[in-house]
Amino acid sequence: MAGKATDPVGFFDSGRGGLCVLEAFRRRLPHERTIYLADTEHCPYGNKPPEEVVARARALTEQLLSQHCKLIVVACNTATAAAIDILRATWPETPFVGMEPAVKPAVLRSKSGIVGVLATAGTFGGRLYRETCARFAKDTRVLTCVADEWVLLVEKGETDGPRAEAAVRACVEPLLAAGADHLVLGCTHFPHLKPVIERVAAGRAAVVDPSDAVARQAVRLLAERGLLNRPSACGHGTCPSPPRLIQ
């Protein structure tokens, strides 16, 4: 059923990664009610078979819909790649916003004609990534790096320090050496390591984080459907709701 403006916006990810998307959304619409589900028991998704990721995405969507969420943000690149078409077909009246690596802006801004994409194996194997590259990167060399270890670091809270820097450097340095002047963060966990990535890149490449673009898309869909919550509905202009973790 169609939602109401006062209903919450739902977000889900395999863990803490999608919090960067939630934060970007809250900066734009701080008065919206939000629910965030972190599927920590099944994290990470990147190395799991697509059918398992689809099953988890369906289960999380059902939980959010049971809380009457008016829009759902699949704040996970792997889950988007595996499941968003199925979610939209299963719940056609619910608007879904998904993630995809920000290849297009990186390609448009690149001066070297070489960009690097950092993501999980699940994202690289998905239709959205292949179609985005085919559409926007025909004349650009796109280098890829599977950085599954970064997900585990973020989940453990190791977003800085020697271990985090060593893991980042192992992935980023080969991309820089090959001439990449833009580094696309293709997993919602990766923006949590952005300060380390920028330190390793040391000005040699720009870091492209899609979190704000996804938040803008969520805002646009809410506006198109007349589902924007008015600040007065929350009493004080904000409706803080802490992330809800499921085990």
Stockholm file with secondary structure:
# STOCKHOLM 1.0

chainA/1-247         MAGKATDPVGFFDSGRGGLCVLEAFRRRLPHERTIYLADTEHCPYGNKPPEEVVARARALTEQLLSQHCKLIVVACNTATAAAIDILRATWPETPFVGMEPAVKPAVLRSKSGIVGVLATAGTFGGRLYRETCARFAKDTRVLTCVADEWVLLVEKGETDGPRAEAAVRACVEPLLAAGADHLVLGCTHFPHLKPVIERVAAGRAAVVDPSDAVARQAVRLLAERGLLNRPSACGHGTCPSPPRLIQ
#=GR chainA/1-247 SS CCCCTTSCEEEEESSSTTHHHHHHHHHHCTTSCEEEEEEGGGCCCTTSCHHHHHHHHHHHHHHHHHTTCSEEEECCHHHHHHHHHHHHHHSTTSCEECCCCCHHHHHHHCSSSEEEEEECHHHHTSHHHHHHHHHHCTTSEEEEEECHHHHHHHHTTCCSSHHHHHHHHHHHHHHHHTTCCEEEECSTTGGGGHHHHHHHHTTSSEEECCHHHHHHHHHHHHHHTTCCCCGGGGSSSCCCCCCEEEC
#=GC SS_cons         CCCCTTSCEEEEESSSTTHHHHHHHHHHCTTSCEEEEEEGGGCCCTTSCHHHHHHHHHHHHHHHHHTTCSEEEECCHHHHHHHHHHHHHHSTTSCEECCCCCHHHHHHHCSSSEEEEEECHHHHTSHHHHHHHHHHCTTSEEEEEECHHHHHHHHTTCCSSHHHHHHHHHHHHHHHHTTCCEEEECSTTGGGGHHHHHHHHTTSSEEECCHHHHHHHHHHHHHHTTCCCCGGGGSSSCCCCCCEEEC
//
